[in-house]
Amino acid sequence: MKFGYVRVSSKDQNLARQVEKLKRIPVDKVFSEKESGRTINNRSELLNLLKQIKRNDIIYVTSLDRLGRNADDLTEIIQYIKKKGASLQSLDLPDFSNVPDVNLRNMLTDILITVFKFQAQSEREKIKERQREGIALAKKRGVYKGRPVLYGADSPNPHKKKIYFAIKKGLNAGYSVADLVTKYGVSHGTIYRIKKEISKN
């Protein structure tokens, strides 16, 4: 059986482009979710997929970073897939399915994935280092404002700005934190922060 897995990091991002690519293969079933790729445990659809795979199944992703954002997580996921007798194919990597020798095919795939994993992690670490350097320089100049609040009156995202005012209105109307978390799909911390803002005014 051919499975597809698609992921984006936030709820306002779109999965359609990834889904469309996998439908062209075609895959039999697509697992999709909008979750951060930092850890495996918070991704229920990925865990559901891994529970279902059997020998000779193939998992397709549009790129390897959809499975995970660091080398350790990717290694754990890939080893589990191999242990179940299934295989992984990432559309941004060469396909060795035409190589007749199974052992050679698996070896080439493993080498390529290993190189890609560490290259991707190295690039992420460089980006983080540049961000830290930029923040340090901004603090020196006295112009660092910190990370923008996603759900706030000055949010750069119009949709999240609208949700912020709706949550504020809900709190003033007496709705509970749990009710607002369920209704708007935000974290408890976000609601408590807005609640704290209201109490200060």
Order of alpha helices (4+ residues) and beta strands (2+ residues): beta-alpha-beta-alpha-beta-alpha-beta-alpha-alpha-alpha-alpha
